[in-house]
Amino acid sequence: MILIGLTGSIGMGKSTTAAMFREAGVPVYDADAAVADLYSPGGAAVGPVGEAFPGVVKGGAIDREALRQRVLGQPDALQRLNAIVHPLVGRDRTHFFKAAEDAGADMVVLDIPLLFETGGHANMDAVVVVTAPAEMQRERVLARPGMTPQRLDAILAQQLADAEKQARAHFVVDTSRGLEPARAQVAEIIAAMRDPARRPAALPNG
């Protein structure tokens, strides 16, 4: 099965692009959605994360904002959190692969915001980076409820720069030109990955 990693910085249009892959019939694994399930009441991460970070469990679920405050700008805390959550996400992803195989899928997309930052790109057959101009990115993100310029800057500081992501990608989807051009780019990526003569052999720049 062909593995396509989908990534991009906050506000670039990654979720919209993921939906386009789904519309084209390609199963998409959403890492953020998986984490949300793990953090919800009864989720497998609630107990261990609550034990590692006392006070972040509220109403039987992980309060994501409280947890964010505990790990933002704290590399050791973030590493401790990832050590808990990543194996649980991995188990969930295994179930996703099995369901996709049973459905006869020839490729899947793994929607992972921190794909490069966590080294997950090394396991992909191709990486797609979603991008948009920095001004458009900031405008999109700052329109979200509760978002501030300071919070956005803190989030961006934890993410690989957009230019670096693009340099290391096989394919780039530019969402600044509208939905139809982006949808055409997605269709072209799917076609290229299904053609052995066009499929990329290795990641640029490792």
TABELBEL-V620226 format. One record per pair of residues at least 4 apart in sequence whose ideal C-beta (glycine too) atoms are under 6 Angstrom apart, sorted by the first residue. I is the first residue (numbers start at 0). J is the second residue. D is the distance in Angstrom with one decimal. If there is no record, write none. Layout:
BEGIN
I | J | D
I | J | D
END
This chain:
BEGIN
1 | 106 | 3.7
1 | 124 | 5.0
1 | 192 | 5.5
2 | 123 | 5.0
2 | 124 | 5.0
3 | 108 | 4.7
3 | 125 | 5.2
4 | 109 | 5.3
4 | 114 | 4.9
4 | 120 | 5.6
4 | 123 | 3.8
4 | 126 | 4.5
5 | 17 | 5.9
5 | 108 | 5.1
5 | 110 | 4.8
5 | 127 | 5.0
6 | 111 | 5.8
6 | 114 | 3.8
6 | 128 | 5.9
7 | 11 | 3.9
7 | 13 | 4.2
7 | 128 | 5.6
7 | 129 | 3.4
8 | 158 | 5.1
8 | 161 | 5.3
9 | 140 | 5.6
9 | 154 | 5.5
10 | 136 | 4.2
10 | 139 | 4.2
10 | 140 | 3.8
11 | 129 | 4.6
11 | 130 | 5.4
11 | 131 | 5.1
11 | 136 | 6.0
12 | 16 | 5.8
12 | 129 | 5.3
12 | 131 | 6.0
12 | 174 | 3.2
13 | 129 | 4.5
16 | 129 | 4.9
16 | 172 | 5.3
17 | 27 | 5.0
17 | 110 | 4.6
19 | 182 | 5.2
19 | 185 | 4.4
20 | 25 | 4.4
20 | 27 | 5.4
20 | 108 | 4.7
20 | 185 | 6.0
21 | 27 | 5.1
23 | 189 | 5.8
25 | 106 | 5.8
25 | 108 | 5.5
26 | 99 | 4.5
26 | 104 | 5.2
26 | 107 | 4.8
27 | 108 | 4.5
27 | 110 | 5.6
28 | 92 | 5.8
28 | 95 | 4.7
28 | 109 | 4.9
29 | 110 | 4.8
30 | 111 | 4.6
33 | 88 | 5.2
33 | 91 | 4.8
36 | 42 | 5.8
37 | 42 | 4.3
37 | 43 | 5.5
37 | 44 | 3.8
37 | 87 | 5.4
38 | 42 | 5.4
38 | 44 | 5.7
38 | 60 | 6.0
38 | 61 | 3.8
39 | 60 | 5.3
40 | 59 | 4.1
40 | 60 | 4.9
43 | 87 | 5.2
44 | 48 | 4.9
44 | 84 | 5.7
44 | 87 | 5.6
45 | 49 | 5.9
45 | 61 | 5.8
47 | 83 | 4.9
48 | 61 | 5.6
48 | 83 | 5.7
49 | 56 | 3.9
51 | 79 | 5.8
52 | 69 | 5.1
55 | 61 | 5.7
55 | 62 | 5.5
55 | 65 | 4.6
55 | 66 | 4.5
57 | 62 | 4.5
61 | 66 | 5.7
67 | 71 | 5.5
69 | 76 | 5.9
70 | 76 | 4.4
70 | 77 | 4.5
70 | 80 | 5.5
71 | 153 | 5.7
81 | 85 | 5.2
99 | 104 | 4.2
99 | 107 | 5.0
111 | 119 | 5.6
113 | 117 | 5.0
114 | 119 | 4.8
114 | 120 | 5.2
115 | 120 | 5.3
115 | 159 | 4.9
116 | 159 | 5.7
120 | 126 | 5.2
125 | 169 | 4.3
125 | 199 | 5.5
126 | 168 | 5.0
126 | 169 | 5.4
127 | 170 | 4.6
128 | 164 | 4.6
128 | 165 | 5.4
128 | 168 | 3.9
128 | 171 | 5.2
129 | 172 | 4.9
130 | 161 | 5.7
130 | 165 | 6.0
130 | 171 | 5.8
130 | 173 | 5.7
131 | 135 | 4.6
131 | 136 | 5.4
131 | 174 | 5.0
131 | 175 | 4.4
132 | 175 | 5.7
135 | 175 | 5.5
137 | 141 | 5.8
140 | 146 | 5.7
140 | 151 | 5.2
141 | 146 | 5.5
146 | 150 | 5.9
159 | 163 | 5.1
159 | 164 | 5.4
165 | 171 | 5.3
166 | 204 | 5.9
167 | 203 | 5.9
167 | 204 | 5.0
169 | 199 | 4.4
170 | 188 | 4.9
172 | 181 | 5.6
172 | 184 | 4.8
174 | 181 | 5.1
176 | 180 | 4.3
191 | 197 | 4.3
192 | 198 | 5.6
END
